Amino acid sequence: MNLYISDLHFGHVNVIRFDNRPFADVEEMDRCLIANWNARVSPDDDVYIIGDFCYKSEHTPGWYLAQLKGRKHLIMGNHDGITLKCPEAVKQLVNIDKMMHIKDGINNIHACHFPISA
């Protein structure tokens, strides 16, 4: 199964306030995001992370990716520089690109973190 998610911002303390996320601290947020991901994703699922995976974290992006089920694909966002510079993270990603075309059943999906004007 293909699954899609964006703007996780693992480890990003300020995103709790910026996005009004219901967590007391970044540790609670990270634990909840990891638990929710693993409750939904199976090892055979393809998960398309549409940007902003991890930002300003005490842990490496590879540390987070190692805990998450599924085959992970990264569509780069504006806060993914740290993920791209982390060799252990890059090894855990099936592919990395700025935009991806995904065949999902009868649907053709074009995934990009940034808005595309028509």
N, C-alpha and C positions, 0 to 999 in steps of 0.2 A: 504494500500500500504506500502511496505517496502522501506525505504530510508536509505542511508548510507553516513556518513561524518566522517572526522577525522581531527585532528590537528587544531581545532578552536582556541585554546589558548586565550580564553576570558580573557581580563584584562592584557595580557602580553605586556607591553610596548615595549620591545626589539624585539618581533617577527615582528613588523612592519619593522624594519631595516633588521633583519636576513633574512626574506622571501620577502623583497622588496614589502610589501603590500602597496597599494595606499591610505594611510590614513594619515592625519595630526597628529592625536594623538589616544590614546587608546579609548577615549570616542567615537570618530567618528567610529572607527573600531567596537566597541561593538554594537553601534546603528545600523550600517549597517548589521552586522552579524545577529542580532536579527530580523531586518525588513525583510531581505532576507529569513531567516528560516521561519518566520510566513507567508510570502507571498506564500510559496511553500507547507508547511506542514499543514495538516488538523488534527483536534483533534483525528481522528480515525487512523491516520498513525502510524506505528512503525518506529522510527528513531534509527538506530544503530550508536552510537558514537564510532568510532574505535580509541579511545585514544586521550589524551591530550586535554581535554575539557576546562580546566581553569587553569591558571598559574600566580602566583604572582599578583593577582588582588586586588584592593581595595574592591571589592564586594565578597561575598561568592559564591561558586558554586551553592548553593541553590537559591540565588537571580537570577542568570542567568536562571537556569532550570525552575523556576516559570514563567518566561516570554515566554518560548518556547512552542509552540503547540506540540501535539502528545504524544505518549507513548515512553518514552526514555529508551534505553538500553545502558549500558556502557561496552565496551570491554576495559579493562584497558591499559593505555599507561604509559610511563615512567614519565609523569608529572601529574598523576592523584591522587597522595597521598593526596593532599588537598581536593579533591572531596570526597575521601573515608573517610576522617576524619570529614566531614561535615554532621551531622545528618539530617539537612533539605534537603540536596542534596540526600542523600541515600534514604530517604523516597519518593522522586520524581522519582526514577529510578525503572523500572520494574524489571530489574535484572542487576547484575554486575558479570563479569567473565574475566579471562585472555584471553580466546578464546571462541568463540561461533559457534555452527553449526546452520545455519538458513535455513529453507525450504522456498524458495521464488518461488512460483508457481512450475514449473517443475525443478527448479534449486536448488542445494544444495550448500550453501555458507559456507565456513569456514573463519571466520573473526578473525584477530589477528592484533594488532598494530605493532608487531615486524615481521621482515622478517623470513620466514621459508625456510630453504634450502631443496632442493629435494634430 
